[in-house]
Amino acid sequence: MNIIDFFIANSQLLLLSTFEHISLVASAVGLAILVGVPMGIGITQNKVIADIVLYLGSVMITIPSIALFGLMIPLLSQYGHGIGYVPAVIAVFLYALLPIIRNTYTAINDVQPELREVARGLGMNSLQRIVKVELPLSLPVIMAGVRSAVVINIGVMAIAAYIGAGGLGTIITRGISQSDTTQIFAGAIVVSVLAIIADALLYLLQRKVTPMGLAAH
């Protein structure tokens, strides 16, 4: 069976696996945004803490993904979640944190001091300055970090099939176990196309949230 025939014969399976894959990545990266953006803002207040956090994040992404997924099994099995959805989301969440924290930290630090002074002059407190001035100016750089996290972890999540997480990785792993190159290529193609589409959509969103003055610059 060639790849085209495989796509036709297994279109429903591929579609369901794609949606499952999107759900896994969206959950992990969504959690990373909720944690990483506030953390990136918070560490701008102390360079020592910022250096420690960014260093730990850099160490985290050097751990091979298959090893990190493996570590999740004994750590979470005592809570009844050694395999499946939960360990996969937690592992990918950890991988997604660094680009989001780093880009948020860099973007907030790069806001011009003059703009902060203007905001103070208008009577804004620290929270108001962050929400109304610093975050809107930082959104393009933060979105670049989110794009990076999503594209990288669409590929990483495929490996999570080895711990029963589902998604497109199940097609690839099944192909490997059956020595079926058609399944392997089909799964790999869909993962790659999904990453390209996600990157393009997030790029359009990044442009949309970029203030007109920054876009022109």
Disulfide bonds with the S-S distance in Angstrom:
none
